[in-house]
Amino acid sequence: MESFFAHDRSGLTGETWEPLPGTRLEAEAIHKLLPQARLLLGPAATKQALLEVAAPSILHIATHGFFLGDTASLPGARGKQSIGVPEATPPAQLLSDPLLRSGLVLAGAQAASTTASDAGSDRVKGTLATALELAGLNLWGTELVVLSACDTGRGEVRPGQGVYGLRRAFTVAGAETLVTSLWKVNDQTTHEFMKDFYEGLKAGRGRAEALREAMRRMRGRHEHPYYWAPFILVGNGAPLRGFGLARPQGHP
């Protein structure tokens, strides 16, 4: 764990993590469909709150994602290429453990990036959650986890073992079904996509069917696959058992 934070973070400027207005719209739209869920926005959406999650029925996280050594970001995307490392540096030279090369960015990252020049800064540690840390979550009994950020489905492929990254972490943590992205998703259209997805779930469609329907509806608005095809589903594709009955404490 310390090896991740031991790397030079001088490249983490205040502009590294751009504001994502679409994530708030996304969260608020889903909350209207799931009004009893616990909703944490802005400063309240902390790393600590996420790590304290206790087996919710549904866990939805809309934020920045990172995958070290990946390709450059597009404007308005929910992710970054690398954090404080030269773009030409091969992933293998960054960190040997792929679970340390991917993660999520939580509240306070922008403020921490402007002040944290020290590689071991507690402020940086308190905002970036690596896949290795997230593998320790308690998600046994969780029907659905949605990682609405960039590159959350990517990682290092190990023969016979699958993809090591956020997908692996949340599976190990116990998630029954996981929805992740294969590339850098657009902030504006992603909140529309997720609203369609949850409306399908609310209507009683299976998890896989609801995702396909959300893709179809998005394709009607934006033909390019970049907008309608970034998300994949791994796990149980059946309808949720009691949509809207998620336990409040499990929804950061």
N, C-alpha and C positions, 0 to 999 in steps of 0.2 A: 504494500500500500504506500509506504513512504517513498518508494522509487518513483511513483507517478508525480508526487508533489516535489520531488527533488530536482526535477527538470527545470530549466530556465523558463520563467514565465514573463520575461520582459516584453514579449509580444502581446501580452494580454492588456491591450489599451482599452480605454473607455468605449471605443467604437467597435470592439470585438463582438460584443453581444448586442445586436441592435434590438430596439423595442419591437415586440410582436403584438400589435393591436388585435390581430386575428385570433390570438389565443384567448383573450378575454371574451370576445364575441362567441367563440366556440364553447367556452365553459358556461357562459350564461345561457346559451341556447340549449345545451344539454341539461342544465339545471332546471330549466322550465319543464323538461320532460321527466326529470327525476328530482322533484322539489324537496324531497326529504334527505337528499344526499348532502354531505358536508362539502361546501365549496370554499376553496382557499384561493384568493387572487392576490396578485402583486406581492407586497412584502410578506404576506402571510404564507405564501407558497414556498416554504423553506425546505432545505434538505433534511433538517431534523424532523419536520412534520411527516415527510415521506418515509423516513426510516422507522417512524413509530407506527406506521400503518399496521393494523391487526386484522388480517383475513377479511377484507371487504368482499362483497359480492361482485362489484365492478370497481375497477381502478382506472381512471382516465387521467393521463398526464399530457398537457399541451405546453411545450416549452422548446428551448433550443436543445439539440442533440449534437454530440460530436463523435467523430471517428478519426483518430489520428492517422495522418498519412494518406488521407483520401484526396479526391480531386477538389479543385477550388469551388467556393460557394457562388451561387447566383444571387443577384440582388433580391431581397425580400424572402430569402429562404430561412428555414428554421435550423440552421446548422453552420458549422465552420470546418475548414479543412484541417487546421492544426492549431495547437495552443503553444505559442512561445517556442516553436522549433522551425528551422529552415524548411521551406516547402520541398526542397530537393532531398531531404533526409528520408531514406527508405524506412518503412514501418518497423522492420526487423531491428534497426539500429536505435529505435526510440525506446521500446520496452518489449521484453520477451513475452510477457503475459498479455494476450489479447484482451482479457477482461479489464486491463488497466488502460487500454487504448480507446475505449468507447464509454460513453456515459451520458448523463443528463445535466443540464445547467439549471439551477434553482435560484430562488430570490436572493438578490444581493450581489450577483456576479458582476454586474456592470460597475457598481460602486467599489467592489473589491479589486476589480481589474485596474482601477485608476490609482489605487494606493498600495497594492501589494507587489513590490519589487522583490521581496524576499521569497525564494523558492519554497520555503516551508511555511509561508504565511497561513495562520489559522483562518483568516478571512477567506482565502481562496479555498482551503479545505472545506470550509463550511458552506460552499455554494456549488461545488462540482461533485456530483455523485457518480463514481465509476461503476461499471458493470460488476466488478468484484464486490463492492459494497452492497449493491442492490441484490446480489444473489442471496444475501442474508435476510431479506425481507420475509415476513410471515404471510404467504399468500395461499396457504393450503385451504381449499374451499372457495377460493376466488374463481368465479366463472369466466370473467373477462378482464383482460388488461389491454388498454389501448395506449400506445406510445406515439402520440401525435407530434412528432418532431422529425428532424432529418436523420437518415441513415440508421434508424433504430433496428432495422432488420439485418444490418450488415455486420461483418466481423471476419475473423480468420477461419477458413475452412480446414478442418482436421479430418482426414480420412477415417471413416467409421465412427466419428464422434459428433459430426455436424458443425454448425457455425458457432464459433466462440465470440460472443459479444453480448449486447443487451438481450438478444433473443435467448441465448443460453442462460443468462442470469435470471430472467424472470421465469423461465421454465424450471430451473433448479429451485427457485423460491416457492414453486407450487402452483403457478397460474395454470388454469385449465385450458384457456384459449388466449392467444396473444395476437394482437394486430400491430404490425410494425411496418416501417417504410424501407424501401430499397434505394432511395436516392433523396436528394435535397428537395423537400416539398415546399410549395409556395404557401406563404402565410395566409394570403387573402382567400385563395380557393380551398385551402384545407379546412377552414372552419365551415364552409358550405358543405363540403364532402362529409364531414363528421356529423353535421346536423341531419343530413339525409340518412346516414348509417343508423343513427339512434332512432330516427323516426321509423325505420324499418324494423328495428328491434322492438320498439314500442307496439308496432302493429302485429307482433307475434311471429315475425319471420325468423328463420334460423340465422345464427351468427354469420355463416358463410353466405347465405342467400341475401341477407341484409347488406353485406359488403358488396356483392355483385350488383345489387340494385342501386347502391350509391354510386358505383362506377358507371353504370348505365346512365343515370341521371346527370352525372358530371360530364360524361362524354357528350350529352346533348347540349351542354353549355360551352364546353371546350373540347374540341376534337383531338388535340394532341395528347398522346399517352402520358406526357409529363404531368398533366393535371389530373387524369382520371385513373391512372394505373400504378401509383407508387406504393399502395398499401397491400400487404398480404396477410393472410390469416393462417395461423398454425394452431392445431389442436381441435377441440370439439366444435363442429359447425352447427350443432343443433340449436333450437331456440333456447333462450335463457329460462331458467327455472324461477319464475316470479320476477319479471322485470319491474324495477322500481322498489324492490324490497332490500336494497343494499343497506348495510349497517352504516350509520352516519360517521362513526369514528374512522372508517376506512377509506375516506375520500378526500385526500389532499388535493 
